[in-house]
Amino acid sequence: MRKSLLRGAVVLALVLAPVPAEAAPPHRAPATDATWFNDAGSPGADPHVLFDRASGYYYAYSTEGADPGHHFGVYRSPDLATWEHLPGGALREGQDGNWAHDWFWAPEVYHNPATGLYFLFYSGRMNTRVAENFRYADFEEPSKVGVAVADSPAGPFRDIVEAPLDYFPYDPDYHDVNLIMDAEQKKPPATQEEGRTAPLGTYIPFIDPDVFFDADGRIYLYFSRNAYRNWVWDDALGKYVEESNIYAVELTGDWWSDPTGRTVPSIAPAYRNANLAPEDPPGTRKDGYVPILNHGADPQEWENAHVDDYARSGGAKKDRRWAEGSTTIRTTDAQGRPLYLLTYSANNYENEFYGVGYATASSPLGPWRKSPDNPVLAQDPAKGLYSTGHGSIAASPDGAEQYYVHHGRPSTTAGRALYTSRFLLDDGNLAIESSTTDEPMPSGVGPITPVADQRVLRTAAGRPVTTTVRVHSAPGAAFDLTNPLNRVRAEVRPAGAATVTVSGGEVTVTPHRRGVSRVTITYQRQRADGSYTDVANTRHHHETPAAVTVGLVVR
């Protein structure tokens, strides 16, 4: 039998965390009494979050949310809750990503602090060179992964080359039943015996890239095999189900260390043509991969929400399963040994059983075992929370806490939006705590400091004067004061000396008489009930308002 995966690989010590060089030692910054809640105010799907230490911002990259003419929405936040939408998007349509024509999905960005470069991995569906990459010009889901680079986390990113990754994963043991199905491609053979009459071998379309950096410098790409052309016989159900599975391949490191950002990521040499057969003609590419997660190897009932969709839909839909949107980190087990943890999403996001599970392994390439506690994140109608899935893991600014930023919906008819949930690990056991109520600010965001661009305002009676106020987190990121979750209020002392109006971060004072007074500007947060409350910073058991005072001199 030909190889369907790369066997006998050297066990590699994989660190399941984003770029260890950027990690900060855990410590607790002075606290704030500010709270946050998930307001579903930022449209987004499949978010990947990067903490940019240089600016103090979290950047979220989303399948949805880009302006017209761009791919992938880009948001930034000082606190993982109040997101500011940046104009444009990560990729400029017509300039980058042109190797694909649609299905621009699941962007992830990684920063190399040594070179200052930011790398965007994303998936797209091809409209050229389809037969060259997948053998058949009518291949329905010819998805691959592209890589772009930028000097800033806000982008815009530029493709390193105008082509997807030079990677041709090939499954030589798969009976390509699509070749013996009808034109609709929805009803597979009724028996496994019939399916085994189909020709062997297919190229694998893939999406949802997730790059993992090892402490020893090795780099891995985890990805999801499209369900298309992956009809798997299910003995328990007695039929074929079309599945997406999670696989991995090792990458070389030369692209990561290139200070020019011109080197294209490539797969490690051992995977190149690992599935090539002796009779294949010269120039053929058939690359290897390592299976990470699939239903047959570790079945769980909650993943079966769509295995009867063909009958339920009257033949309009396929019987399918999904394992997608993976994120991989490294932790330790109860004995202090390295433990690798991978989150993934199963089912369709519009289904009530859509959610997040996780698996663990003692090595990066497995074997992986799913947790019996799955799913660890799912819809909760009592919280007004639906369609929870496909996220990424981010630490609080001081590294003391972990969060899972994912998409969700406030109702079964609303669009997907950015949500943040607590990510709790205890001896390798994972819990994700969803919430739509008020929660304490992530550790290290505070103290929160308002700053005015003028400390003294000088004007004449009846003549308005304006100062701009910015509110900063402890790492230096500014809160978006046009987001309803944030605002400032202003008051004059002595009362009656002037009238004050506030618009975003603009505070305008119109004095009524000559003299000297002061304007106190206080930062407020919106609570889940719609009310606003003043924010205070707490240090050594003493509370001080998150406020700035500006003098007013009226001649």
C-alpha positions in Angstrom: 0.0 0.0 0.0 1.3 3.5 -0.8 1.9 5.9 2.0 -1.1 8.1 2.9 0.9 10.0 5.4 4.5 10.6 6.3 5.6 7.7 8.5 8.6 7.3 10.7 9.0 11.0 11.2 11.3 12.1 14.0 9.2 13.1 17.0 9.5 16.9 17.3 9.1 19.0 20.4 6.4 21.4 19.2 5.6 24.5 21.3 1.9 25.2 20.8 2.0 28.9 21.3 2.4 31.9 19.1 6.0 33.0 18.6 7.5 32.3 22.0 10.0 35.2 21.6 7.2 37.7 22.2 5.9 36.1 25.4 6.1 38.2 28.5 6.7 36.8 32.0 3.4 36.7 33.9 2.9 39.6 36.4 0.0 41.6 37.5 -0.3 45.2 36.6 -2.2 47.7 38.8 -5.9 46.8 38.6 -8.9 48.7 37.3 -12.5 48.3 38.2 -13.5 48.6 34.6 -15.6 45.9 33.1 -16.4 44.6 29.7 -19.1 42.5 28.0 -19.7 40.9 24.6 -22.0 43.3 22.7 -21.7 41.6 19.3 -21.0 45.0 17.9 -18.1 44.0 15.6 -19.0 41.9 12.6 -16.5 39.1 12.2 -15.9 35.4 11.5 -13.0 33.0 12.1 -11.0 35.6 14.1 -7.3 35.3 14.8 -5.9 37.6 17.4 -2.3 38.9 17.6 -1.1 40.9 20.6 1.3 43.5 19.2 3.5 44.3 22.1 5.1 47.3 20.4 1.8 49.2 20.2 -0.1 47.6 23.0 -3.0 46.7 20.7 -4.6 43.4 20.0 -5.3 42.9 16.3 -8.1 40.7 15.2 -8.2 39.4 11.6 -11.5 38.2 10.3 -13.0 36.4 7.3 -15.7 39.1 7.4 -15.7 42.8 8.0 -13.4 44.1 5.2 -14.4 47.2 3.3 -15.3 46.9 -0.4 -12.3 46.2 -2.5 -10.5 44.3 0.3 -10.3 40.9 1.8 -10.3 40.2 5.6 -11.5 42.7 8.1 -8.9 44.1 10.6 -9.8 45.3 14.1 -7.8 46.5 17.0 -8.5 46.6 20.7 -6.7 47.6 23.9 -8.7 45.1 26.0 -10.0 42.2 23.8 -13.5 43.6 24.1 -13.8 47.1 22.6 -12.9 46.6 18.9 -12.1 49.4 16.5 -12.6 48.6 12.8 -9.7 49.8 10.7 -10.4 51.1 7.2 -9.8 48.7 4.2 -8.7 45.2 5.0 -5.7 43.0 5.2 -5.5 42.3 1.5 -6.2 44.7 -1.4 -8.6 43.0 -3.9 -7.1 43.1 -7.4 -3.6 43.5 -6.1 -3.1 40.6 -3.7 -4.8 37.2 -3.4 -5.3 37.1 -7.1 -4.5 33.4 -7.3 -7.9 32.8 -5.8 -11.3 34.1 -6.8 -13.5 33.5 -3.7 -13.8 31.7 -0.4 -11.2 34.0 1.2 -11.4 32.5 4.7 -9.7 32.2 8.1 -6.8 34.7 8.1 -4.0 34.3 10.7 -1.1 36.7 11.3 2.2 36.1 13.0 4.8 38.6 14.0 8.6 38.1 14.1 10.0 40.6 16.5 13.5 40.0 15.2 12.7 41.1 11.7 9.7 43.3 12.5 7.7 41.5 9.8 4.1 40.3 10.0 3.0 37.2 8.0 -0.6 36.6 6.9 -1.7 33.1 6.2 -5.1 32.7 4.5 -7.1 30.3 2.4 -8.9 30.9 -0.9 -10.5 29.0 -3.7 -8.7 29.0 -7.0 -10.0 29.9 -10.4 -6.9 29.3 -12.5 -4.5 26.3 -12.7 -7.2 24.1 -11.1 -6.3 21.1 -13.2 -2.6 21.6 -12.5 -3.2 21.6 -8.8 -6.1 19.1 -8.5 -5.9 17.0 -11.7 -9.5 17.9 -12.7 -10.5 21.3 -14.1 -14.0 20.8 -12.7 -12.8 20.2 -9.1 -15.4 22.0 -7.1 -13.5 23.1 -4.0 -10.0 23.9 -5.2 -8.9 25.7 -2.0 -5.3 26.4 -1.0 -3.4 28.6 1.3 -1.6 31.9 0.5 1.0 33.9 2.4 1.4 37.7 2.5 3.7 40.0 4.4 3.6 43.5 5.9 5.6 45.9 8.0 2.6 46.7 10.2 0.0 44.6 11.9 -2.6 46.9 10.2 -1.3 46.0 6.8 -2.0 46.2 4.0 -0.3 42.8 3.4 1.3 41.9 0.0 1.5 38.4 -1.3 5.1 37.2 -1.2 4.4 35.6 -4.6 1.3 35.6 -6.8 0.5 31.9 -6.0 -0.5 29.7 -3.2 2.0 27.7 -1.1 4.0 25.3 -3.1 2.3 22.3 -1.5 0.4 19.5 -3.2 -0.9 17.2 -0.4 -2.0 13.9 -2.0 -4.1 11.0 -0.5 -3.1 7.9 -2.4 -5.3 5.6 -0.5 -8.6 7.4 -1.1 -11.0 5.9 -3.5 -12.2 9.0 -5.5 -15.9 8.1 -5.4 -16.8 11.5 -7.0 -15.6 10.0 -10.3 -18.4 7.4 -10.1 -21.1 9.8 -8.7 -23.7 11.7 -10.8 -23.3 15.4 -11.8 -24.9 16.6 -8.6 -22.1 15.1 -6.5 -24.4 14.9 -3.4 -25.3 11.2 -3.3 -22.3 8.8 -2.8 -22.3 5.0 -3.5 -24.7 3.1 -1.3 -22.1 0.5 -0.3 -18.5 0.5 0.6 -17.9 -2.2 -1.9 -19.2 0.0 -4.7 -17.1 2.9 -3.4 -14.0 0.8 -3.6 -14.4 0.4 -7.3 -13.5 4.1 -7.7 -10.0 5.0 -8.8 -7.4 5.5 -6.1 -5.9 8.8 -5.2 -6.9 12.5 -5.0 -5.3 15.8 -4.4 -6.4 17.5 -1.1 -8.0 20.9 -1.0 -7.2 22.7 2.3 -8.3 25.7 4.3 -8.0 27.2 7.8 -4.2 27.5 8.2 -2.8 27.6 11.7 1.0 28.1 12.2 2.6 26.7 15.3 6.1 27.7 16.4 8.2 25.3 18.5 10.7 26.4 21.2 13.4 24.6 19.3 12.7 26.6 16.1 10.6 24.1 14.2 7.5 25.4 12.6 4.3 23.5 11.7 1.3 24.3 9.6 -2.0 22.8 10.7 -4.8 22.9 8.2 -8.3 21.5 7.5 -8.8 19.2 4.6 -11.9 20.4 2.7 -14.8 17.9 3.1 -15.1 17.8 -0.7 -13.6 14.7 -2.2 -13.3 13.1 1.2 -16.2 10.6 1.4 -15.5 8.4 4.4 -17.3 5.1 5.0 -18.9 5.2 8.5 -19.4 1.6 9.8 -21.8 2.7 12.6 -24.0 4.6 10.1 -23.6 2.1 7.3 -23.0 4.9 4.7 -20.5 7.4 3.3 -20.2 10.8 5.0 -18.2 13.6 3.5 -15.7 14.9 6.1 -13.2 17.7 6.7 -10.3 16.6 8.8 -7.3 18.3 10.4 -3.8 17.6 9.1 -0.3 19.0 9.7 2.9 19.5 7.8 6.3 20.9 8.9 7.5 24.1 7.3 11.1 25.2 6.8 12.3 28.2 8.8 14.1 30.3 6.1 11.0 32.4 5.3 10.6 33.3 9.0 14.2 34.5 9.4 14.4 36.4 6.1 14.6 40.1 7.0 13.4 41.1 3.5 10.2 39.1 3.7 10.7 37.8 0.2 11.2 34.1 1.0 8.1 32.0 0.5 7.3 29.4 3.2 7.9 25.9 2.0 7.2 22.4 3.4 10.1 20.5 5.0 11.9 18.3 2.4 10.8 15.0 4.0 7.2 15.8 3.1 7.9 16.8 -0.5 6.7 13.9 -2.8 6.3 11.6 0.2 3.3 10.0 -1.5 4.9 9.8 -5.0 4.4 6.4 -6.6 7.1 4.7 -8.7 5.0 4.8 -11.8 4.3 8.5 -11.6 5.8 10.5 -14.5 8.6 12.9 -14.0 7.5 16.3 -12.7 4.6 14.9 -10.7 4.1 16.3 -7.2 2.4 14.2 -4.5 3.3 15.6 -1.0 2.8 14.0 2.4 1.0 15.1 5.5 0.2 13.9 9.0 -3.4 13.3 10.0 -4.2 15.0 13.3 -8.0 14.8 13.9 -10.7 12.8 12.2 -14.0 11.3 13.3 -13.3 7.7 12.6 -10.2 7.6 14.7 -11.9 9.2 17.7 -15.7 9.4 17.2 -17.8 11.8 19.3 -21.5 11.9 18.9 -21.8 15.7 19.1 -20.0 16.0 15.7 -22.9 14.2 13.9 -25.3 17.1 13.5 -25.2 16.9 9.7 -24.8 13.2 8.9 -28.4 12.9 7.8 -28.7 16.2 5.9 -29.2 14.6 2.5 -32.5 12.9 3.6 -33.6 15.9 5.7 -33.1 18.4 2.8 -34.6 16.2 0.2 -31.3 15.8 -1.5 -30.3 19.4 -1.5 -27.4 19.0 1.0 -24.7 16.4 1.5 -24.2 14.2 4.6 -21.2 15.9 6.1 -19.0 16.3 9.2 -16.5 19.2 9.9 -13.4 19.5 11.9 -12.0 23.0 11.2 -10.6 26.2 12.6 -7.8 24.7 14.7 -5.5 26.5 17.1 -2.6 24.7 18.8 -0.8 25.6 22.0 1.7 23.9 24.3 1.0 23.5 28.0 1.9 20.9 30.7 0.1 18.0 32.2 -0.4 17.3 35.9 3.1 15.8 36.1 4.7 18.9 34.5 5.4 17.1 31.2 4.8 18.9 27.9 1.2 18.6 26.7 -0.1 19.8 23.3 -3.6 21.1 23.1 -5.6 21.7 19.9 -9.0 23.4 19.7 -11.3 22.8 16.7 -14.8 23.5 15.6 -17.4 20.9 14.5 -20.7 21.2 12.6 -22.1 24.1 10.7 -22.2 27.5 12.4 -26.0 27.8 11.9 -26.7 24.5 13.6 -27.5 24.3 17.3 -24.8 21.7 17.9 -22.0 23.9 16.4 -19.3 24.4 18.9 -15.6 24.0 20.0 -13.9 20.8 21.1 -10.3 20.1 22.0 -7.8 17.3 21.8 -4.4 16.7 23.5 -1.2 14.9 22.6 2.2 14.3 24.1 3.9 15.2 20.8 2.9 17.7 18.1 2.1 15.1 15.5 0.1 12.9 17.9 -1.5 10.6 18.4 -4.2 13.1 19.5 -7.1 12.2 21.7 -10.3 14.3 22.0 -11.5 15.4 25.4 -14.5 13.5 26.8 -15.7 16.9 27.9 -16.3 18.1 24.3 -17.8 20.4 23.3 -16.2 23.0 25.7 -17.9 25.9 24.0 -21.4 25.8 22.5 -24.5 28.0 22.1 -26.3 29.1 25.3 -29.8 30.5 24.6 -30.0 31.6 28.3 -27.1 34.0 27.5 -28.4 35.0 24.1 -25.3 33.4 22.6 -25.3 31.2 19.4 -22.9 29.9 16.8 -19.8 29.9 19.0 -16.8 28.6 17.2 -13.5 29.0 15.3 -11.4 31.2 17.4 -7.8 31.8 18.6 -6.1 32.0 22.0 -4.7 35.2 23.4 -3.1 36.1 26.7 -3.9 39.1 28.7 -1.4 41.9 28.4 0.6 40.7 31.4 0.3 37.0 30.5 -1.6 36.1 33.7 -4.8 35.1 32.0 -5.9 33.4 28.7 -8.8 34.2 26.5 -10.5 32.6 23.4 -11.6 35.1 20.8 -14.2 33.5 18.5 -17.2 34.3 16.5 -20.7 34.0 17.7 -24.2 35.4 17.2 -26.7 37.1 19.5 -29.6 35.4 17.8 -30.2 32.6 15.3 -30.8 35.1 12.5 -28.0 37.7 13.2 -24.7 37.8 11.5 -21.5 36.5 13.1 -19.6 38.9 15.4 -16.5 38.9 17.6 -16.8 37.4 21.0 -14.3 36.9 23.8 -14.4 34.1 26.4 -12.2 33.1 29.3 -9.9 30.2 28.5 -9.0 28.2 31.6 -6.4 25.4 31.8 -6.0 23.2 34.8 -3.6 20.3 34.6 -4.2 20.1 30.9 -8.0 20.2 31.2 -9.6 23.0 29.3 -12.8 25.0 30.0 -14.0 28.0 28.0 -16.3 30.3 29.9 -18.7 32.2 27.6 -20.4 35.3 28.9 -22.7 38.1 27.8 -22.7 39.9 31.2 -20.2 42.2 32.8 -16.7 40.7 33.4 -13.5 42.1 35.0 -11.0 43.7 32.7 -8.3 41.3 31.5 -5.2 41.4 33.8 -2.7 44.0 32.7 -5.0 46.3 30.8 -5.1 48.8 33.7 -4.4 51.3 34.9 -6.4 53.2 32.4 -5.2 56.7 31.8 -7.1 59.6 30.1 -4.8 62.2 28.6 -5.8 65.6 27.2 -3.8 67.3 24.5 -4.1 70.6 26.4 -3.7 70.9 30.1 -4.9 74.5 30.2 -7.5 76.0 27.9 -7.5 79.8 27.3 -10.3 81.7 25.7 -12.7 84.6 26.1 -16.2 84.5 27.6 -18.7 83.1 25.2 -16.0 81.7 22.8 -15.9 77.8 22.7 -12.6 76.0 23.0 -11.9 72.3 22.4 -9.5 69.8 23.7 -8.9 66.2 22.5 -8.9 63.4 25.0 -7.4 60.0 24.5 -7.7 57.1 26.9 -4.8 54.6 27.1 -4.4 51.1 28.5 -1.3 50.3 30.6 0.5 48.9 27.5 -0.2 52.2 25.7 -3.1 51.3 23.3 -5.9 53.9 22.9 -9.6 53.1 23.5 -11.9 53.9 20.6 -14.1 56.6 22.0 -16.5 56.3 19.0 -17.3 52.8 20.2 -20.4 53.0 22.4 -18.7 50.7 25.0 -16.3 53.6 25.8 -17.0 57.3 26.5 -15.8 60.2 28.6 -17.9 62.6 30.5 -16.9 66.2 31.5 -17.9 68.5 34.3 -16.9 72.1 35.2 -16.1 73.4 38.7 -17.3 75.7 39.8 -20.7 74.7 38.4 -22.2 77.2 36.0 -18.9 78.6 34.9 -19.2 77.0 31.5 -21.2 74.6 29.3 -19.4 71.4 28.3 -20.3 69.1 25.4 -18.6 65.8 24.5 -18.4 64.1 21.1 -16.2 61.0 21.1 -12.8 62.3 22.3 -13.6 65.9 21.6 -14.5 68.0 24.7 -15.8 71.5 23.9 -16.1 74.1 26.6 -18.1 77.3 26.2 -17.4 79.7 29.2 -20.0 82.0 30.5 -17.9 84.4 32.5 -14.3 85.5 33.2 -12.2 83.7 35.7 -10.4 80.5 36.4 -12.1 77.1 36.6 -11.3 73.5 35.9 -12.8 70.8 33.7 -12.6 67.2 34.9 -12.9 64.5 32.2 -13.6 61.0 33.4 -13.5 57.8 31.5 -16.7 55.6 31.5 -17.6 52.1 30.4 -20.9 50.8 29.3 -22.3 48.0 31.2 -24.4 45.1 29.8 -27.7 46.8 31.0 -26.9 49.8 28.9 -25.9 52.1 31.7 -22.5 53.8 32.1 -20.2 53.9 35.1 -17.1 55.9 36.0 -13.9 53.9 35.9 -11.4 53.9 38.7 -7.9 52.4 39.0 -6.9 50.5 42.1 -3.4 50.3 43.5 -2.4 49.2 47.0 -6.1 49.1 48.0 -6.6 52.8 47.0 -9.0 53.8 44.2 -8.3 56.8 42.0 -10.6 57.9 39.2 -9.6 57.3 35.7 -9.8 61.0 35.0 -7.8 64.1 33.8 -8.3 67.7 34.9 -7.9 70.6 32.5 -7.6 74.2 33.6 -9.8 76.8 32.1 -8.7 80.5 32.0 -11.3 82.9 30.7 -10.3 86.5 30.0 
